[in-house]
């Protein structure tokens, strides 16, 4: 029986810390503010954006939403980002992805002032993460590290395997585990002997986007299994990248879906917004 890592509880504690810090900053005249930009009407994106706004309100962070039609042009979107870059009450800018067909997401990210890039997607921030001299960490991988730490699990010296190599999760996840002195392997769709490699992992992070992809034969007894997936099973029910029912008895620790990594992502976004405010106020180097 694995110990369940409760993302809701850990995220509540991060949010409480953020709320406390927001109060302290406000008392000193600094009110952290986040702008969330959504283009088009993707229902999943709409839910994420609503959750982000609600989380801001609950922690005392000022937020603005910019909901643009799917027909928005690249220039209109870039122009909005430029105006948000100039707005003093906005410290963090988040452009919800995916953007509708025809819009160049990379160009939009590059237009964001790196000090306001609370997703840490700008090439300058990605470079900073590579070097280990960063202001912000991307929300999902940062949330995973927080979950591992919350259990008092040591990463240093451990064999860590990340399945998935996306820019948002897999690559930065591997880098953060490396910064924490893990011995890291990144697996992907072309990896040979995937199950064998995964079975070596003391810490296994699944970020593939395929329902129940990680099966019991891919897990070492007692391993820490972190499930970043948000998938639908054959019945349309929400599930993760890990076959929870069969893996859970074998793992040492496991994150559920929902209620594992998911709640952490927004908590880390709030923390990044506070960091961004302090950075722009010159209160943090
Ligand atoms: N879409 C899904 N996850 C994310 C995220 O972390 N940031 C942004 N901007 N868009 C997303």
Boltz pocket constraint, residues with backbone or C-beta under 6 A from the ligand:
constraints:
  - pocket:
      binder: B
      contacts: [[A, 94], [A, 95], [A, 96], [A, 97], [A, 98], [A, 119], [A, 139], [A, 140], [A, 265]]
      max_distance: 6.0
